[in-house]
Amino acid sequence: MDINQLESEARFVARNAKRNLRMIRNNPDVVSTEKLEHNIAYLEMMIRLNKADLKAQKNARLAGRTLRLRSRLMNLLLFILTGERRKSKGETA
């Protein structure tokens, strides 16, 4: 599995963890009794993970670090190309 796929799956599970935890607590007979405590602990961990991820995304967005590598490279390339155009226009004009 690709790391991006794992990240997206973990985010999906973390986003739905509150609803799943509520469902398990309201209907404990849905889950086997041996796995009930383990599942509740797992979902609580995923909720904490989701909160930490959202906080990290917010902080990164504020600092301008959310762009992916491809986007950053394209922005840098455009900046370089437009800078070259400005230099060439300035010399000819």
DSSP file (Angstrom, degrees, kcal/mol; ACC not computed):
  #  RESIDUE AA STRUCTURE BP1 BP2  ACC     N-H-->O    O-->H-N    N-H-->O    O-->H-N    TCO  KAPPA ALPHA  PHI   PSI    X-CA   Y-CA   Z-CA
    1    1 A M              0   0    0      0, 0.0     2,-0.1     0, 0.0     0, 0.0   0.000 360.0 360.0 360.0 145.0    0.0    0.0    0.0
    2    2 A D     >  -     0   0    0      1,-0.1     4,-2.1     4,-0.0     5,-0.2  -0.469 360.0-123.0 -77.2 149.7    1.1    3.5   -0.8
    3    3 A I  H  > S+     0   0    0      1,-0.2     4,-2.3     2,-0.2     5,-0.1   0.849 113.2  54.7 -63.4 -34.1    1.8    5.9    2.1
    4    4 A N  H  > S+     0   0    0      2,-0.2     4,-2.4     1,-0.2    -1,-0.2   0.877 107.1  50.2 -67.5 -36.9   -0.8    8.4    0.7
    5    5 A Q  H  > S+     0   0    0      2,-0.2     4,-2.4     1,-0.2    -2,-0.2   0.911 110.6  49.5 -65.8 -42.0   -3.5    5.6    0.7
    6    6 A L  H  X S+     0   0    0     -4,-2.1     4,-2.5     2,-0.2    -2,-0.2   0.916 111.3  49.5 -63.1 -42.5   -2.7    4.8    4.3
    7    7 A E  H  X S+     0   0    0     -4,-2.3     4,-2.4     1,-0.2    -2,-0.2   0.929 111.7  47.9 -61.6 -45.5   -2.9    8.4    5.3
    8    8 A S  H  X S+     0   0    0     -4,-2.4     4,-2.2     1,-0.2    -1,-0.2   0.889 112.6  48.8 -66.3 -38.0   -6.2    8.9    3.6
    9    9 A E  H  X S+     0   0    0     -4,-2.4     4,-2.6     2,-0.2     5,-0.2   0.913 111.3  49.6 -66.1 -41.7   -7.6    5.7    5.2
   10   10 A A  H  X S+     0   0    0     -4,-2.5     4,-2.5     1,-0.2    -2,-0.2   0.903 111.6  48.6 -64.4 -40.1   -6.5    6.7    8.6
   11   11 A R  H  X S+     0   0    0     -4,-2.4     4,-2.5     2,-0.2    -1,-0.2   0.899 110.9  51.2 -65.3 -39.6   -8.1   10.2    8.1
   12   12 A F  H  X S+     0   0    0     -4,-2.2     4,-1.6     2,-0.2    -2,-0.2   0.940 113.1  44.3 -62.2 -47.4  -11.3    8.6    7.0
   13   13 A V  H  X S+     0   0    0     -4,-2.6     4,-0.6     1,-0.2    -2,-0.2   0.904 113.4  51.3 -63.9 -41.5  -11.4    6.3   10.0
   14   14 A A  H >< S+     0   0    0     -4,-2.5     3,-0.7     1,-0.2     4,-0.4   0.892 108.1  51.7 -65.3 -39.2  -10.5    9.1   12.4
   15   15 A R  H 3< S+     0   0    0     -4,-2.5     3,-0.3     1,-0.2     4,-0.3   0.855 116.1  40.9 -65.6 -33.3  -13.2   11.4   11.0
   16   16 A N  H 3X S+     0   0    0     -4,-1.6     4,-2.2    -5,-0.2    -1,-0.2   0.422  88.8  95.1 -93.9   1.0  -15.9    8.6   11.5
   17   17 A A  H <X S+     0   0    0     -3,-0.7     4,-2.8    -4,-0.6     5,-0.2   0.866  79.9  54.5 -64.4 -38.6  -14.6    7.5   14.9
   18   18 A K  H  > S+     0   0    0     -4,-0.4     4,-2.4    -3,-0.3    -1,-0.2   0.936 111.2  44.9 -61.8 -45.8  -16.9    9.6   17.0
   19   19 A R  H  > S+     0   0    0     -4,-0.3     4,-2.3     1,-0.2    -1,-0.2   0.917 114.8  48.4 -64.4 -42.6  -20.0    8.2   15.2
   20   20 A N  H  X S+     0   0    0     -4,-2.2     4,-2.5     2,-0.2    -2,-0.2   0.893 111.3  49.9 -65.4 -39.5  -18.7    4.7   15.5
   21   21 A L  H  X S+     0   0    0     -4,-2.8     4,-2.5     2,-0.2     5,-0.2   0.912 110.5  49.9 -65.0 -42.1  -17.9    5.1   19.1
   22   22 A R  H  X S+     0   0    0     -4,-2.4     4,-2.2    -5,-0.2    -2,-0.2   0.907 111.3  49.8 -61.9 -41.3  -21.3    6.4   19.8
   23   23 A M  H  X S+     0   0    0     -4,-2.3     4,-2.3     2,-0.2    -2,-0.2   0.914 111.5  48.0 -64.3 -43.0  -22.9    3.5   17.9
   24   24 A I  H  < S+     0   0    0     -4,-2.5    -2,-0.2     1,-0.2    -1,-0.2   0.897 113.0  47.8 -66.1 -39.6  -20.8    1.0   19.9
   25   25 A R  H  < S+     0   0    0     -4,-2.5    -1,-0.2     1,-0.2    -2,-0.2   0.876 116.0  43.8 -70.0 -35.7  -21.6    2.5   23.2
   26   26 A N  H  < S+     0   0    0     -4,-2.2    -2,-0.2     1,-0.3    -1,-0.2   0.812 128.0  29.1 -76.8 -29.7  -25.4    2.7   22.4
   27   27 A N    ><  +     0   0    0     -4,-2.3     3,-1.8    -5,-0.2     4,-0.4  -0.618  65.4 163.6-129.2  72.0  -25.4   -0.8   20.9
   28   28 A P  G >  S+     0   0    0      0, 0.0     3,-0.7     0, 0.0    -1,-0.1   0.693  70.8  71.3 -66.7 -16.1  -22.7   -2.9   22.7
   29   29 A D  G 3  S+     0   0    0      1,-0.2     4,-0.1    -3,-0.1    -5,-0.1   0.630  83.4  71.0 -74.4 -11.4  -24.3   -6.1   21.5
   30   30 A V  G <  S+     0   0    0     -3,-1.8     2,-0.3    -6,-0.2    -1,-0.2   0.830  98.5  53.0 -70.5 -32.7  -23.1   -5.3   17.9
   31   31 A V  S <  S-     0   0    0     -3,-0.7     5,-0.1    -4,-0.4     0, 0.0  -0.798  98.7-102.3-106.8 145.3  -19.5   -6.0   18.9
   32   32 A S    >>  -     0   0    0     -2,-0.3     4,-0.9     1,-0.1     3,-0.5  -0.322  29.7-121.7 -63.5 148.8  -18.3   -9.2   20.6
   33   33 A T  T 34 S+     0   0    0      1,-0.2     4,-0.5     2,-0.2     3,-0.2   0.795 109.8  57.4 -65.8 -28.7  -17.7   -8.8   24.3
   34   34 A E  T 34 S+     0   0    0      1,-0.2     4,-0.4     2,-0.1    -1,-0.2   0.860 114.5  37.1 -68.9 -34.1  -14.0   -9.8   24.0
   35   35 A K  T <> S+     0   0    0     -3,-0.5     4,-2.8     1,-0.1     5,-0.2   0.468  91.2  92.9 -97.9  -2.4  -13.3   -7.0   21.6
   36   36 A L  H  X S+     0   0    0     -4,-0.9     4,-2.3    -3,-0.2     5,-0.2   0.938  89.5  42.3 -59.9 -51.7  -15.5   -4.3   23.0
   37   37 A E  H  > S+     0   0    0     -4,-0.5     4,-2.4     1,-0.2    -1,-0.2   0.901 115.7  50.3 -63.7 -41.1  -12.8   -2.7   25.2
   38   38 A H  H  > S+     0   0    0     -4,-0.4     4,-2.4     1,-0.2    -1,-0.2   0.916 111.4  48.2 -63.5 -43.2  -10.2   -2.9   22.5
   39   39 A N  H  X S+     0   0    0     -4,-2.8     4,-2.5     2,-0.2    -2,-0.2   0.891 111.3  49.8 -65.9 -39.5  -12.5   -1.3   19.9
   40   40 A I  H  X S+     0   0    0     -4,-2.3     4,-2.3    -5,-0.2    -2,-0.2   0.924 112.1  47.9 -64.9 -43.8  -13.5    1.5   22.3
   41   41 A A  H  X S+     0   0    0     -4,-2.4     4,-2.1     2,-0.2    -2,-0.2   0.898 112.1  50.4 -62.9 -40.1   -9.8    2.2   23.1
   42   42 A Y  H  X S+     0   0    0     -4,-2.4     4,-2.3     2,-0.2    -2,-0.2   0.924 111.3  47.2 -63.7 -45.2   -8.9    2.1   19.3
   43   43 A L  H  X S+     0   0    0     -4,-2.5     4,-2.1     2,-0.2    -2,-0.2   0.884 110.7  51.8 -66.8 -37.6  -11.7    4.6   18.4
   44   44 A E  H  X S+     0   0    0     -4,-2.3     4,-2.1     2,-0.2    -1,-0.2   0.895 110.1  50.0 -63.7 -38.7  -10.7    6.9   21.3
   45   45 A M  H  X S+     0   0    0     -4,-2.1     4,-2.5     1,-0.2    -2,-0.2   0.902 109.6  50.9 -64.5 -40.8   -7.2    6.9   20.0
   46   46 A M  H  X S+     0   0    0     -4,-2.3     4,-2.5     2,-0.2    -2,-0.2   0.856 107.7  53.1 -66.3 -34.4   -8.4    7.6   16.4
   47   47 A I  H  X S+     0   0    0     -4,-2.1     4,-2.3     2,-0.2    -1,-0.2   0.925 110.5  46.8 -64.6 -44.1  -10.4   10.6   17.8
   48   48 A R  H  X S+     0   0    0     -4,-2.1     4,-2.4     1,-0.2    -2,-0.2   0.901 111.9  51.8 -63.2 -39.7   -7.3   12.0   19.4
   49   49 A L  H  X S+     0   0    0     -4,-2.5     4,-2.6     2,-0.2    -2,-0.2   0.911 109.0  49.9 -61.7 -43.3   -5.4   11.4   16.2
   50   50 A N  H  X S+     0   0    0     -4,-2.5     4,-2.7     2,-0.2     5,-0.2   0.912 110.6  49.6 -63.1 -43.0   -8.0   13.3   14.2
   51   51 A K  H  X S+     0   0    0     -4,-2.3     4,-2.2     1,-0.2    -2,-0.2   0.919 113.0  46.7 -62.4 -42.9   -7.9   16.2   16.6
   52   52 A A  H  X S+     0   0    0     -4,-2.4     4,-2.5     2,-0.2    -2,-0.2   0.894 112.7  50.1 -65.9 -39.5   -4.1   16.3   16.4
   53   53 A D  H  X S+     0   0    0     -4,-2.6     4,-2.6     2,-0.2    -2,-0.2   0.920 111.1  48.2 -65.5 -43.7   -4.2   16.1   12.6
   54   54 A L  H  X S+     0   0    0     -4,-2.7     4,-2.3     2,-0.2    -2,-0.2   0.897 112.5  49.2 -63.3 -39.7   -6.7   18.9   12.4
   55   55 A K  H  X S+     0   0    0     -4,-2.2     4,-2.5    -5,-0.2    -2,-0.2   0.909 111.7  48.8 -65.7 -41.6   -4.7   21.0   14.7
   56   56 A A  H  X S+     0   0    0     -4,-2.5     4,-2.6     2,-0.2    -2,-0.2   0.897 111.5  49.6 -65.2 -40.3   -1.5   20.3   12.7
   57   57 A Q  H  X S+     0   0    0     -4,-2.6     4,-2.5     2,-0.2    -1,-0.2   0.904 111.3  49.3 -64.5 -40.5   -3.3   21.2    9.4
   58   58 A K  H  X S+     0   0    0     -4,-2.3     4,-2.2     2,-0.2    -2,-0.2   0.934 113.5  45.7 -64.5 -45.5   -4.6   24.4   10.9
   59   59 A N  H  X S+     0   0    0     -4,-2.5     4,-1.7     1,-0.2    -2,-0.2   0.895 114.1  48.7 -64.7 -39.6   -1.1   25.4   12.1
   60   60 A A  H  X>S+     0   0    0     -4,-2.6     5,-3.3     2,-0.2     4,-0.7   0.890 109.9  52.0 -67.0 -38.5    0.5   24.4    8.8
   61   61 A R  H ><5S+     0   0    0     -4,-2.5     3,-0.7     1,-0.2    -2,-0.2   0.905 108.9  50.3 -64.8 -40.5   -2.1   26.4    6.9
   62   62 A L  H 3<5S+     0   0    0     -4,-2.2    -1,-0.2     1,-0.2    -2,-0.2   0.854 114.4  44.4 -64.9 -33.7   -1.4   29.5    9.0
   63   63 A A  H 3<5S-     0   0    0     -4,-1.7    -1,-0.2    -5,-0.2    -2,-0.2   0.486 115.8-115.9 -89.6  -2.9    2.3   29.1    8.4
   64   64 A G  T <<5S+     0   0    0     -4,-0.7     3,-0.3    -3,-0.7    -3,-0.2   0.817  78.2 123.6  76.6  31.3    1.7   28.4    4.6
   65   65 A R      < +     0   0    0     -5,-3.3    -4,-0.2     1,-0.2    -5,-0.1   0.145  39.1  93.2-110.6  20.5    3.1   24.8    4.7
   66   66 A T        +     0   0    0     -6,-0.4    -1,-0.2    -5,-0.1     2,-0.1   0.600  55.2 108.7 -91.2  -9.2    0.1   22.9    3.3
   67   67 A L        -     0   0    0     -3,-0.3     2,-0.1     1,-0.1     0, 0.0  -0.428  69.7-124.2 -67.6 138.3    1.2   23.0   -0.4
   68   68 A R     >  -     0   0    0     -2,-0.1     4,-2.5     1,-0.1     5,-0.2  -0.311  28.3-101.7 -73.8 165.6    2.3   19.6   -1.7
   69   69 A L  H  > S+     0   0    0      1,-0.2     4,-2.7     2,-0.2     5,-0.2   0.896 121.8  52.9 -57.9 -43.9    5.7   19.3   -3.3
   70   70 A R  H  > S+     0   0    0      1,-0.2     4,-2.4     2,-0.2    -1,-0.2   0.925 111.0  46.5 -60.4 -44.5    4.3   19.3   -6.8
   71   71 A S  H  > S+     0   0    0      2,-0.2     4,-2.5     1,-0.2    -1,-0.2   0.904 112.5  49.7 -65.3 -41.2    2.4   22.6   -6.1
   72   72 A R  H  X S+     0   0    0     -4,-2.5     4,-2.4     2,-0.2    -2,-0.2   0.905 111.5  49.0 -64.7 -40.5    5.4   24.2   -4.5
   73   73 A L  H  X S+     0   0    0     -4,-2.7     4,-2.6    -5,-0.2    -2,-0.2   0.902 111.3  49.5 -65.7 -40.1    7.6   23.2   -7.4
   74   74 A M  H  X S+     0   0    0     -4,-2.4     4,-2.7    -5,-0.2    -2,-0.2   0.914 111.5  49.1 -65.2 -41.3    5.1   24.6   -9.9
   75   75 A N  H  X S+     0   0    0     -4,-2.5     4,-2.3     2,-0.2    -2,-0.2   0.918 112.3  48.2 -62.7 -42.7    4.9   27.8   -8.0
   76   76 A L  H  X S+     0   0    0     -4,-2.4     4,-2.3     2,-0.2    -2,-0.2   0.913 111.7  49.7 -63.7 -42.8    8.7   28.1   -7.9
   77   77 A L  H  X S+     0   0    0     -4,-2.6     4,-2.8     2,-0.2    -2,-0.2   0.918 111.2  48.6 -62.6 -44.7    8.9   27.4  -11.6
   78   78 A L  H  X S+     0   0    0     -4,-2.7     4,-2.7     1,-0.2     5,-0.3   0.896 110.6  51.8 -62.4 -39.5    6.3   30.0  -12.4
   79   79 A F  H  X S+     0   0    0     -4,-2.3     4,-1.9     2,-0.2    -2,-0.2   0.912 111.7  46.5 -62.7 -42.4    8.1   32.5  -10.3
   80   80 A I  H  X S+     0   0    0     -4,-2.3     4,-2.1     2,-0.2    -2,-0.2   0.927 114.0  47.7 -66.2 -44.7   11.4   31.8  -12.0
   81   81 A L  H  X S+     0   0    0     -4,-2.8     4,-2.0     1,-0.2    -2,-0.2   0.906 113.0  46.7 -65.7 -41.8    9.8   32.0  -15.5
   82   82 A T  H  X S+     0   0    0     -4,-2.7     4,-2.2     1,-0.2    -1,-0.2   0.851 110.7  54.2 -69.3 -31.4    8.0   35.3  -14.8
   83   83 A G  H  X S+     0   0    0     -4,-1.9     4,-2.1    -5,-0.3    -2,-0.2   0.887 107.6  50.1 -66.0 -38.7   11.2   36.7  -13.3
   84   84 A E  H  X S+     0   0    0     -4,-2.1     4,-2.4     2,-0.2    -2,-0.2   0.888 109.8  51.0 -66.2 -38.7   13.0   35.8  -16.5
   85   85 A R  H  X S+     0   0    0     -4,-2.0     4,-2.7     2,-0.2     5,-0.2   0.918 108.9  50.9 -63.9 -42.7   10.3   37.5  -18.5
   86   86 A R  H  X S+     0   0    0     -4,-2.2     4,-2.4     1,-0.2    -2,-0.2   0.915 111.2  48.3 -61.7 -42.5   10.6   40.6  -16.4
   87   87 A K  H  X S+     0   0    0     -4,-2.1     4,-1.7     1,-0.2    -1,-0.2   0.925 113.4  46.3 -64.0 -43.9   14.4   40.8  -16.8
   88   88 A S  H  X S+     0   0    0     -4,-2.4     4,-1.7     1,-0.2    -2,-0.2   0.880 113.8  48.5 -69.2 -36.8   14.1   40.3  -20.6
   89   89 A K  H  X S+     0   0    0     -4,-2.7     4,-2.1     1,-0.2    -1,-0.2   0.889 109.7  53.1 -67.6 -38.7   11.4   42.9  -20.9
   90   90 A G  H  < S+     0   0    0     -4,-2.4    -2,-0.2    -5,-0.2    -1,-0.2   0.864 109.9  47.9 -65.4 -34.5   13.3   45.4  -18.8
   91   91 A E  H  < S+     0   0    0     -4,-1.7    -1,-0.2     1,-0.2    -2,-0.2   0.860 116.1  42.2 -74.2 -35.9   16.4   45.0  -21.0
   92   92 A T  H  <        0   0    0     -4,-1.7    -2,-0.2     1,-0.2    -1,-0.2   0.774 360.0 360.0 -84.1 -25.9   14.5   45.4  -24.3
   93   93 A A     <        0   0    0     -4,-2.1    -1,-0.2    -5,-0.2    -2,-0.1   0.466 360.0 360.0 -84.4 360.0   12.3   48.3  -23.2
